[in-house]
Amino acid sequence: MVMTDTIADMLTRIRNGFKAKHEFVTVPVSNFKKSILDLLEKEGYIDGYQEIDAKDGNYKLLNIKLKYFGNERNKKSVIQGIEKVSKPGLKKYVKKDEMPRVKDGLGIAIVSTSKGIMTEKQARKYGVGGEIICYVY
């Protein structure tokens, strides 16, 4: 099976991992995914990630540590929602003055700009537009 949208796959694995209350989820490695995970870690949505070898040693994986609050019995996921916006068949681009506000500033939009992957707040600060990758809240 050929996967066309690896970012949507990663976001789905994170969403499903939170629903199943897993401690970790793994996804195949890519630099684009690392950039998104760096932002999620910096913004406090995950506890971090590390690059590991697959069992057969032929490729690498990213082991993502999911973040919860509350005690072990009543733990709630930090991420309430994670939505892919741009899709392979329909990319969503915005200008610098049209950057969206996710949940009135309580969430973030991850944007791919000419200056790299950043949140919509950073894009507004640098005055750049770009492709909206996803919303996280």
TIDOBA-34556 format. One line per field, with one value per residue (C-alpha): residue number from 0; residue in three letters; z negated, x negated, y. Coordinates in nm, 4 decimals, decimal comma. Each point is the difference from the previous one (the first is absolute). Layout:
# residues N
seq: [NUM; ...]
type: [ALA; ...]
zz: [Z; ...]
xx: [X; ...]
yy: [Y; ...]
***
This chain:
# residues 137
seq: [0; 1; 2; 3; 4; 5; 6; 7; 8; 9; 10; 11; 12; 13; 14; 15; 16; 17; 18; 19; 20; 21; 22; 23; 24; 25; 26; 27; 28; 29; 30; 31; 32; 33; 34; 35; 36; 37; 38; 39; 40; 41; 42; 43; 44; 45; 46; 47; 48; 49; 50; 51; 52; 53; 54; 55; 56; 57; 58; 59; 60; 61; 62; 63; 64; 65; 66; 67; 68; 69; 70; 71; 72; 73; 74; 75; 76; 77; 78; 79; 80; 81; 82; 83; 84; 85; 86; 87; 88; 89; 90; 91; 92; 93; 94; 95; 96; 97; 98; 99; 100; 101; 102; 103; 104; 105; 106; 107; 108; 109; 110; 111; 112; 113; 114; 115; 116; 117; 118; 119; 120; 121; 122; 123; 124; 125; 126; 127; 128; 129; 130; 131; 132; 133; 134; 135; 136]
type: [MET; VAL; MET; THR; ASP; THR; ILE; ALA; ASP; MET; LEU; THR; ARG; ILE; ARG; ASN; GLY; PHE; LYS; ALA; LYS; HIS; GLU; PHE; VAL; THR; VAL; PRO; VAL; SER; ASN; PHE; LYS; LYS; SER; ILE; LEU; ASP; LEU; LEU; GLU; LYS; GLU; GLY; TYR; ILE; ASP; GLY; TYR; GLN; GLU; ILE; ASP; ALA; LYS; ASP; GLY; ASN; TYR; LYS; LEU; LEU; ASN; ILE; LYS; LEU; LYS; TYR; PHE; GLY; ASN; GLU; ARG; ASN; LYS; LYS; SER; VAL; ILE; GLN; GLY; ILE; GLU; LYS; VAL; SER; LYS; PRO; GLY; LEU; LYS; LYS; TYR; VAL; LYS; LYS; ASP; GLU; MET; PRO; ARG; VAL; LYS; ASP; GLY; LEU; GLY; ILE; ALA; ILE; VAL; SER; THR; SER; LYS; GLY; ILE; MET; THR; GLU; LYS; GLN; ALA; ARG; LYS; TYR; GLY; VAL; GLY; GLY; GLU; ILE; ILE; CYS; TYR; VAL; TYR]
zz: [0,0000; 0,1009; -0,2472; 0,1593; -0,3103; -0,2640; -0,2133; -0,0237; -0,1005; -0,2784; -0,1288; 0,0052; -0,1943; -0,2615; -0,0233; -0,0314; -0,2526; -0,2224; 0,0320; -0,0968; -0,2797; 0,1318; -0,1400; 0,3363; 0,3714; 0,2801; 0,3533; 0,2838; -0,0119; 0,2216; -0,0526; 0,0657; -0,2767; -0,2333; 0,0624; -0,0854; -0,3116; -0,1100; 0,0108; -0,1852; -0,2706; -0,0265; -0,0308; -0,2693; 0,1907; -0,0220; -0,2441; 0,2734; 0,2508; 0,0895; 0,3093; -0,0366; 0,2256; 0,1222; -0,1222; 0,3232; 0,0048; 0,3598; -0,0755; -0,2775; -0,1968; -0,2138; -0,3447; -0,1170; -0,3748; -0,0484; -0,2729; -0,2462; -0,3055; -0,3067; -0,1937; 0,1430; -0,0403; 0,1374; 0,2468; 0,2748; 0,3207; 0,0428; 0,3647; 0,0260; 0,3793; 0,2846; 0,3560; 0,3320; 0,2148; 0,3231; 0,1848; 0,2978; 0,2387; -0,1537; -0,1562; -0,2172; 0,0228; -0,1916; 0,0251; -0,2953; -0,0943; 0,0272; -0,2570; -0,1923; -0,3763; -0,1336; -0,2823; -0,0602; -0,0638; -0,2257; 0,2760; 0,2728; 0,3756; 0,1401; 0,3171; 0,2616; 0,1105; 0,2049; -0,3340; -0,1194; -0,2044; -0,2685; -0,1904; 0,1338; -0,2811; 0,1177; 0,3646; -0,0980; -0,1860; 0,2985; 0,2463; 0,2215; 0,1387; 0,0990; 0,0081; -0,3030; -0,0988; -0,3003; -0,2983; -0,3528; -0,3069]
xx: [0,0000; -0,1358; 0,0747; 0,0572; 0,0467; -0,2538; 0,0730; 0,3700; -0,1088; -0,2212; 0,2773; 0,2477; -0,2396; -0,0429; 0,3786; 0,0667; -0,2825; 0,1614; 0,3425; -0,1473; -0,2033; -0,3310; -0,3231; -0,1843; 0,0827; -0,2471; -0,0115; -0,2527; -0,2648; -0,0211; -0,1468; 0,3387; 0,1589; -0,2871; 0,0654; 0,3687; -0,0833; -0,2528; 0,2792; 0,2429; -0,2619; -0,0875; 0,3690; 0,0532; 0,2215; -0,2364; -0,2734; -0,2585; -0,1151; -0,3069; -0,1284; -0,0313; -0,0929; 0,2757; -0,0094; -0,1552; -0,2443; 0,0734; 0,1626; 0,0532; 0,3117; 0,1026; 0,1196; 0,2358; 0,0715; 0,3584; 0,0808; 0,2872; 0,1153; 0,1740; -0,0781; -0,0481; 0,3674; 0,1499; -0,2630; 0,1191; -0,1867; -0,1565; 0,1140; 0,3773; -0,0005; -0,2481; 0,1214; -0,1835; 0,0864; -0,2029; 0,0488; -0,1989; 0,2852; 0,0920; -0,2688; 0,1119; -0,2171; 0,0495; -0,1532; -0,1785; 0,3014; 0,2432; -0,1680; 0,2693; 0,0506; 0,0708; 0,2579; -0,0491; -0,3721; 0,0287; -0,1280; -0,2597; -0,0125; -0,3185; -0,1063; -0,2631; -0,1550; -0,2969; -0,1815; 0,0774; 0,2662; 0,1499; 0,3168; 0,2438; -0,1091; -0,3609; 0,1088; 0,1969; -0,3054; -0,2327; 0,2592; 0,0123; 0,2794; -0,0059; 0,1716; 0,2120; -0,1006; 0,2244; 0,1868; -0,0792; 0,2052]
yy: [0,0000; 0,3391; 0,2757; 0,3391; 0,2164; -0,0965; 0,3092; -0,0894; -0,3522; 0,1392; 0,2284; -0,2898; -0,2223; 0,2756; 0,0530; -0,3740; -0,0402; 0,2624; -0,1643; -0,3387; 0,1673; -0,1362; 0,1341; -0,0069; -0,0193; -0,0690; 0,1362; -0,0324; 0,2732; 0,3110; 0,3461; 0,1643; -0,2107; 0,0899; 0,3709; -0,0426; -0,2033; 0,2641; 0,2593; -0,2290; -0,0579; 0,3702; 0,0917; -0,2669; -0,2444; -0,3010; -0,1014; -0,0473; -0,2563; -0,1986; -0,1726; -0,3773; -0,2921; -0,2296; -0,3612; -0,1252; 0,2944; 0,0986; 0,3349; 0,2535; 0,0910; 0,2952; -0,1040; 0,2772; 0,0348; 0,1162; 0,2524; -0,0255; 0,1928; -0,1363; -0,3159; -0,3506; -0,0922; 0,3205; 0,1104; 0,2314; 0,0708; 0,3407; 0,0037; 0,0310; 0,0119; -0,0330; 0,0618; -0,0190; 0,3016; -0,0269; -0,3242; -0,1360; 0,0821; 0,3361; 0,2163; 0,2925; 0,3091; 0,3240; 0,3442; 0,1573; 0,2120; -0,2950; -0,2269; -0,1892; 0,0105; -0,3474; -0,0072; 0,3738; -0,0449; -0,3061; -0,2306; 0,0247; -0,0321; -0,1514; 0,1804; -0,0850; 0,3292; 0,1128; 0,0442; -0,3545; -0,1758; 0,2254; 0,0813; 0,2566; 0,2357; -0,0137; 0,0428; 0,3102; 0,1322; -0,0585; 0,1292; -0,3107; -0,2118; -0,3633; -0,3365; -0,0909; -0,3547; -0,0635; 0,1403; -0,1189; 0,0914]
***
